[in-house]
């Protein structure tokens, strides 16, 4: 459902920069060093670079699709105004054929301005939040729309379920003093070492889940601007964690404790790397919620480019320092750091900071898509439906899954892998392709100031080809 911005919901491009950075750099980054080391640093650098370029390409497609969505809404409003005025004119004519029609004082002076001037700068201005679901409603047929909602629900609910399990699990592990306390059911049922003997590790996990619900789920009931302070604070911890890991690795290399056995090139491990890294630059699904409130959108694509360059630079520093600092790298990179003790606990809590920040963004994105699916445009709904029902539908299923079991990662990673590929690559391509065709058919031409830098049609085919390559790599990784 398209929603206009509230006056207190605007923010600068700098805040949007932080939102996008936080959304992209998730706890999945901690799995990159091991996969990078197995693939070889030379091949891994190329792979990360290509992933960054392809994801930036589809992100600019999403910005363009959002601008087309705003244009479509303006054209429809212009047509509705024209129809209303024509009806008023017919009524006047029927009363007195000699009375000249005069438009109402509050009616727009140029009711067909958007349809008559396809180059109008304001036509494509992004002022109304148009979520993925609304764009899918505009440009996809019935089958495409059903497939879209299946994919988006699988991916977003899967993400939220992982977050709802991973954050309490990380907190319980730190409190109970062990990173492997949930490796088996017996260990999970053992006493939590640093707390009362009547509380097991599993009990502590569920206590932390309640804390997680109380602290983070309320954000899903509000707009994204309400999470601004949370984003700012966690950005500091995120940057600090990366700086600490890179610094400790470089110090290890400087002391001569590093390794010179790092692989350069190993093609057979490339599928495993893609299985881990294909979502290292994932942000497309939440761009409508992040970008729409930005006050000045003239340099949005530049802001996104700097974001992707910054994230890629962080990844490069992290993985390169890791492969030359350690002979063996753990699947969760923070486990490689045992000393100093303060930094060990700080890094153990890194997934908590990362996933806690992403949960509200993903939750708000899912909430808005559910509204688009179930609410009819223009119909009035009560306070409970408008403000409470859909946030509850968003948070209850993943929290319920996390309460029943903390071992949801395998199931969700399989569904999320394939659904995530479609969201990251296929949906932005199809939206921008169908949107361009719609505008050309409606207006006869297409002059969008938010058009993607990758405007050549060949990029669309290349992204689709890249999507199939990623699916093949991910499938091979799951099979082996």
C-alpha positions in Angstrom: 0.0 0.0 0.0 1.4 3.4 -1.0 1.7 5.8 1.9 2.6 9.5 1.9 5.4 10.6 4.2 4.6 12.1 7.5 6.3 15.4 8.3 8.5 13.9 11.0 9.6 11.0 8.9 12.1 12.8 6.7 15.8 12.5 7.1 19.0 13.3 5.2 20.9 11.1 2.8 23.5 10.6 5.5 21.0 8.8 7.7 19.9 6.7 4.6 23.6 5.9 4.1 23.8 4.5 7.6 20.6 2.5 7.2 21.8 0.9 4.0 25.2 0.2 5.4 23.7 -1.5 8.5 21.3 -3.5 6.4 24.0 -4.9 4.1 26.6 -5.7 6.7 25.0 -8.5 8.7 26.4 -11.3 10.8 26.8 -13.2 7.5 30.0 -11.2 7.0 31.6 -13.2 9.8 31.3 -16.4 7.7 33.1 -14.7 4.7 36.7 -15.2 5.9 36.6 -19.0 6.1 34.9 -19.3 2.6 37.4 -16.7 1.3 40.4 -18.6 2.6 39.1 -21.9 1.0 38.5 -20.2 -2.4 41.8 -18.4 -2.5 42.4 -14.7 -1.9 42.8 -13.8 -5.6 39.7 -15.5 -6.8 37.8 -14.3 -3.7 38.7 -10.7 -4.3 37.3 -10.9 -7.9 34.1 -12.7 -6.7 33.4 -10.1 -4.0 33.9 -7.3 -6.5 31.5 -8.9 -9.0 28.9 -9.4 -6.3 29.2 -5.8 -5.3 28.7 -4.5 -8.8 25.7 -6.8 -9.6 24.0 -5.9 -6.3 24.6 -2.2 -6.9 23.1 -2.5 -10.4 19.9 -4.1 -9.1 19.7 -1.5 -6.3 19.7 1.3 -8.9 17.0 -0.7 -10.7 14.9 -0.6 -7.5 15.3 3.2 -7.3 14.2 3.6 -10.8 11.2 1.2 -10.3 10.2 3.3 -7.2 10.2 6.5 -9.3 8.1 4.8 -12.0 5.7 3.7 -9.3 5.3 7.3 -8.1 4.8 8.4 -11.7 2.0 5.8 -12.1 0.2 7.1 -9.0 0.4 10.7 -10.2 -0.9 9.8 -13.7 -3.9 7.9 -12.1 -4.6 10.8 -9.8 -4.6 13.1 -12.8 -7.0 10.8 -14.6 -9.3 10.7 -11.6 -9.3 14.5 -11.3 -10.1 14.7 -15.0 -13.0 12.3 -14.7 -14.3 14.1 -11.7 -14.3 17.4 -13.5 -15.9 15.9 -16.6 -18.7 14.6 -14.4 -19.1 18.1 -12.8 -19.2 19.6 -16.3 -21.9 17.1 -17.4 -24.0 18.0 -14.4 -23.8 21.7 -15.1 -24.6 21.2 -18.8 -27.6 19.1 -18.0 -29.0 21.8 -15.8 -28.3 24.7 -18.2 -26.8 24.1 -21.6 -25.9 27.8 -21.8 -23.8 27.8 -18.6 -20.1 27.7 -19.3 -18.2 25.1 -17.3 -15.7 26.5 -14.7 -13.5 24.2 -12.7 -13.7 24.2 -9.0 -11.4 26.6 -7.2 -9.5 23.8 -5.4 -9.1 21.7 -8.5 -5.6 21.4 -10.2 -5.0 23.9 -13.0 -3.5 21.3 -15.3 -5.3 18.0 -14.7 -3.5 16.2 -17.5 -0.1 17.8 -16.9 1.5 14.4 -16.2 0.1 12.7 -19.2 0.8 15.6 -21.6 4.4 16.2 -20.5 6.3 13.0 -20.1 9.5 14.9 -19.4 8.1 16.7 -16.3 10.8 16.7 -13.6 8.2 16.2 -10.9 6.5 13.2 -12.5 9.2 10.7 -11.3 9.9 12.4 -8.0 9.9 9.8 -5.1 7.6 11.3 -2.5 5.3 8.4 -1.8 6.5 5.2 -0.3 5.7 2.4 -2.8 6.7 -0.9 -1.4 7.7 -4.0 -3.5 4.2 -5.3 -3.1 2.6 -2.2 -4.6 5.1 -2.2 -7.5 4.3 -5.9 -8.1 0.6 -5.0 -8.1 1.2 -2.4 -10.8 3.3 -4.3 -13.2 2.9 -8.1 -12.7 0.1 -10.3 -13.9 -1.9 -12.5 -11.4 0.6 -15.4 -11.6 3.6 -13.2 -11.2 1.9 -11.5 -8.2 1.2 -14.8 -6.5 4.8 -15.9 -7.0 6.1 -12.6 -5.7 4.2 -12.8 -2.4 5.3 -16.4 -1.9 9.0 -15.4 -2.4 8.9 -12.3 -0.3 7.1 -14.1 2.6 9.5 -17.0 2.6 12.5 -14.7 2.6 11.4 -12.1 5.1 9.8 -14.4 7.5 12.9 -16.6 7.2 15.2 -13.7 8.0 13.2 -12.6 11.0 13.1 -16.2 12.3 16.9 -16.4 12.1 17.3 -13.0 13.8 14.9 -13.9 16.5 16.8 -17.1 17.3 20.4 -15.9 16.7 20.3 -12.8 18.9 19.0 -14.6 22.1 21.3 -17.6 21.3 24.4 -15.2 21.2 23.4 -13.5 24.4 22.8 -16.8 26.2 26.1 -18.1 25.0 27.9 -15.1 26.5 26.0 -15.2 29.8 26.4 -18.9 30.2 30.1 -18.9 29.2 30.4 -21.0 26.1 30.1 -20.7 22.4 29.2 -24.4 21.9 26.5 -24.8 24.6 23.8 -25.3 21.9 25.7 -27.8 19.8 23.6 -30.7 21.1 20.3 -31.0 23.0 22.0 -32.4 26.1 24.3 -29.3 26.3 21.3 -27.0 25.8 19.6 -28.6 28.8 22.7 -28.3 31.0 22.9 -25.8 33.8 23.8 -22.2 32.8 27.2 -21.9 34.5 27.2 -18.2 35.5 23.6 -18.1 36.7 21.3 -20.0 39.1 21.5 -23.8 39.1 17.8 -23.9 38.3 18.3 -22.2 35.0 19.5 -24.2 32.0 21.1 -22.9 28.9 17.8 -23.3 27.0 16.0 -21.4 29.8 18.4 -18.6 29.4 17.9 -18.6 25.7 14.2 -18.2 26.1 14.7 -15.5 28.8 16.9 -13.6 26.3 14.2 -14.2 23.6 11.7 -12.3 25.9 14.2 -9.5 26.3 14.6 -9.4 22.5 10.8 -9.2 22.0 10.4 -6.4 24.5 13.4 -4.3 23.2 13.0 -4.7 19.4 9.5 -5.8 18.4 7.9 -2.4 19.3 9.9 -0.8 16.5 7.9 -2.8 14.0 4.8 -0.8 15.0 6.4 2.5 13.9 8.0 4.0 10.8 11.7 3.6 10.0 12.6 7.1 11.3 11.8 6.0 14.8 14.8 3.6 14.7 17.2 6.4 13.9 19.0 6.4 17.2 19.2 2.6 17.3 20.8 2.7 13.9 23.3 5.3 14.9 24.4 3.5 18.1 24.8 0.1 16.4 26.7 1.7 13.5 29.3 2.7 16.0 29.6 -0.9 17.4 29.6 -2.3 13.9 32.5 -0.2 12.7 34.3 -0.7 16.0 34.0 -4.5 15.7 35.4 -4.5 12.1 38.3 -2.2 13.2 39.1 -4.4 16.2 39.1 -7.6 14.1 41.2 -6.1 11.3 43.6 -4.5 13.8 44.1 -7.7 15.9 44.7 -9.7 12.7 47.3 -7.1 11.4 49.0 -7.1 14.8 49.2 -10.9 14.7 50.8 -10.7 11.2 53.2 -8.0 12.4 54.4 -10.2 15.3 55.2 -13.0 12.8 52.4 -15.2 14.0 50.6 -15.1 10.7 50.7 -17.6 7.9 52.2 -17.7 4.4 50.1 -20.7 3.3 47.1 -18.7 2.0 45.6 -20.1 -1.1 45.6 -18.0 -4.3 43.2 -19.7 -6.5 40.9 -22.8 -5.9 38.0 -23.0 -8.3 36.4 -26.1 -6.8 35.6 -24.2 -3.6 33.9 -21.3 -5.5 30.4 -22.8 -5.1 30.9 -22.8 -1.3 32.0 -19.2 -1.4 28.9 -18.1 -3.4 26.7 -20.0 -1.1 28.0 -17.9 1.8 28.6 -14.6 0.0 25.7 -14.2 -2.5 23.8 -12.1 0.1 26.7 -10.1 1.3 25.3 -7.0 -0.5 21.5 -7.7 0.1 19.4 -4.6 0.6 17.0 -4.3 -2.3 13.8 -5.4 -0.4 14.1 -2.5 2.1 15.1 0.3 -0.2 11.5 1.8 -0.5 11.3 2.2 3.3 14.9 3.6 3.5 15.0 5.9 0.4 11.6 7.5 0.3 12.0 9.6 3.4 15.2 11.1 2.2 14.7 14.9 1.7 17.1 15.4 -1.2 17.2 12.5 -3.6 19.3 14.1 -6.4 22.3 12.0 -5.6 20.7 8.8 -4.3 22.6 6.6 -6.8 25.9 8.2 -5.7 25.1 7.6 -2.1 24.3 3.9 -2.8 27.6 3.6 -4.8 29.6 5.0 -1.8 27.8 2.6 0.5 28.7 -0.4 -1.7 32.3 0.7 -2.1 32.5 1.2 1.7 31.0 -2.2 2.4 33.3 -3.9 -0.2 36.3 -2.2 1.3 35.4 -3.4 4.8 35.0 -7.0 3.4 38.3 -6.8 1.6 40.1 -5.6 4.8 38.4 -8.2 6.9 39.0 -11.3 4.7 42.5 -10.5 3.5 43.8 -9.8 7.0 42.1 -13.0 8.2 43.7 -15.3 5.6 47.2 -14.1 6.3 46.8 -14.0 10.1 45.4 -17.5 10.8 46.3 -21.0 9.6 42.7 -22.1 10.4 39.7 -19.9 10.3 36.5 -20.7 12.2 33.1 -20.6 10.4 32.2 -17.7 12.7 35.3 -15.5 12.4 34.9 -13.9 15.9 35.7 -17.3 17.5 39.3 -16.9 16.2 39.9 -14.1 18.8 40.5 -15.3 22.4 42.6 -12.5 23.7 42.4 -9.8 25.0 39.4 -10.9 27.0 37.5 -7.6 26.6 37.7 -7.8 22.8 36.7 -11.5 22.9 33.4 -10.6 24.6 32.9 -7.5 22.5 33.3 -9.6 19.3 31.0 -12.4 20.7 28.3 -9.7 20.9 28.9 -8.4 17.4 26.1 -10.6 15.9 23.7 -9.2 18.6 24.4 -5.6 17.5 24.2 -6.5 13.8 21.0 -8.5 13.8 19.2 -6.3 16.3 19.6 -3.4 14.0 18.3 -5.3 10.9 15.3 -6.8 12.6 13.2 -3.5 12.7 14.1 -2.7 9.0 13.1 -6.2 7.8 10.0 -6.2 10.0 8.8 -2.9 8.6 9.4 -4.1 5.1 7.4 -7.2 5.7 4.6 -5.3 7.5 4.2 -2.9 4.5 4.1 -5.8 2.0 1.4 -7.6 4.1 -0.6 -4.4 4.1 -0.4 -4.2 0.3 -1.5 -7.8 0.0 -4.6 -7.6 2.2 -5.7 -4.0 2.3 -7.6 -2.4 -0.5 -6.4 1.0 -1.8 -8.7 3.8 -0.8 -10.8 1.9 1.7 -11.0 3.1 5.3 -9.9 0.7 8.1 -10.1 0.9 11.9 -7.3 1.8 14.2 -6.5 -1.9 15.1 -6.2 -2.9 11.4 -4.2 0.1 10.4 -1.8 0.2 13.4 -1.7 -3.1 15.2 -2.8 -6.1 13.2 0.0 -6.2 10.6 2.9 -5.5 13.0 1.5 -8.5 15.0 1.2 -10.6 11.9 4.8 -9.7 11.2 6.5 -10.5 14.5 4.4 -13.4 16.0 5.3 -16.2 13.5 9.1 -15.7 13.7 9.0 -15.2 17.5 6.9 -18.4 17.8 9.4 -20.4 15.7 12.3 -19.0 17.7 10.5 -20.0 21.0 10.0 -23.6 19.8 13.4 -24.1 18.4 16.7 -22.2 18.1 17.9 -24.5 15.2 16.1 -22.8 12.3 19.1 -21.7 10.3 19.4 -24.8 8.0 15.7 -24.7 7.0 15.6 -21.0 6.4 19.0 -20.8 4.7 17.7 -23.2 2.0 14.5 -21.4 1.4 16.2 -18.0 1.9 18.9 -18.8 -0.6 16.6 -19.3 -3.6 14.0 -16.7 -2.5 16.8 -14.2 -1.7 18.3 -14.6 -5.2 15.0 -13.8 -6.8 14.5 -10.7 -4.6 18.1 -9.5 -5.1 18.3 -10.0 -8.9 15.0 -11.1 -10.6 12.4 -8.9 -9.0 14.3 -5.5 -9.5 15.0 -6.4 -13.2 11.4 -7.4 -13.9 10.0 -4.3 -12.1 12.2 -1.9 -14.0 11.6 -3.7 -17.3 7.8 -3.8 -17.0 7.8 -0.2 -15.6 9.7 1.2 -18.5 7.4 -0.5 -21.0 4.3 0.8 -19.1 5.5 4.4 -19.2 6.5 4.3 -22.9 3.1 2.8 -23.7 1.2 5.4 -21.5 3.2 8.5 -22.4 4.9 7.6 -25.7 8.3 8.4 -24.3 10.4 7.8 -21.2 12.6 10.5 -19.5 13.2 9.5 -15.9 15.6 11.6 -13.9 16.1 8.6 -11.5 16.9 6.2 -14.3 19.6 3.7 -13.4 23.1 4.2 -14.7 22.9 0.7 -16.0 20.2 1.8 -18.5 21.2 -0.3 -21.4 18.9 -3.3 -22.1 21.9 -5.6 -22.1 22.3 -5.2 -18.4 18.9 -6.7 -17.8 19.8 -9.9 -19.7 23.2 -10.0 -17.9 21.6 -9.8 -14.5 19.3 -12.6 -15.3 22.2 -14.7 -16.6 24.1 -13.9 -13.3 21.0 -15.0 -11.3 21.1 -18.4 -12.9 24.8 -18.7 -12.3 24.2 -17.9 -8.6 21.4 -20.4 -8.3 23.7 -23.1 -9.9 26.5 -22.3 -7.4 24.1 -22.3 -4.4 22.6 -25.6 -5.5 26.0 -27.2 -5.9 27.0 -25.9 -2.5 23.8 -27.5 -0.8 24.3 -30.8 -2.6 28.0 -31.2 -1.7 
